[in-house]
Amino acid sequence: MPFKKILKILGYIFLPLLPMAVAVYFLFPYLNEEKHQKVAEKNSDEFVIGDTTDVDVSAFTPVSQQEEPVEDIGKDYAKMESKVTEFKTKVNDLNATVDSVVAVNDSLSTQLAKRDSTEEKAPAEISDAEFSENVKSLLDLDVESLSPILNKMSDEQLVRIFKAGSGLQRKKLLRSLESDRAAKLMTEVL
């Protein structure tokens, strides 16, 4: 049996069911009134088609016939006006708070700038003789105790110590460093 023929047969069977289901849905209140009343009572807050028991006619009256006094509008306006003044006072309070926080921030910024400027003043440079004496005393240490100290120093400090030291002190310095760090020091010096 070809596929088109099967589709035609299925169409003939199911196509009439669709209009019939729609018709039964809309005609249910008239076909079975008792069951419809039970459903309407059960779902009284929802609107059911064909149910005219709880229709509020006042909701459908024109605006000109509704009784909304002008005083209600005046009360609403007064409430809104009081809320507006309340919000304005809150905004003013928040603005005052923001201003005080900005003032505190500015004073802290100036204090921080003063502190940074005093910290940036480096101690006076030591003389060359004093520096070479410090290098000599540092490099007089044995290799095991010198190695951790040198590994914590910056590359610029190591270059300066290397340049200030004698030949033996330079060798000791290179032996105390790790091989990568010693190679880096030599590339910077050369």
Beta strands, then each sheet from edge to edge (+ up, - down):
end
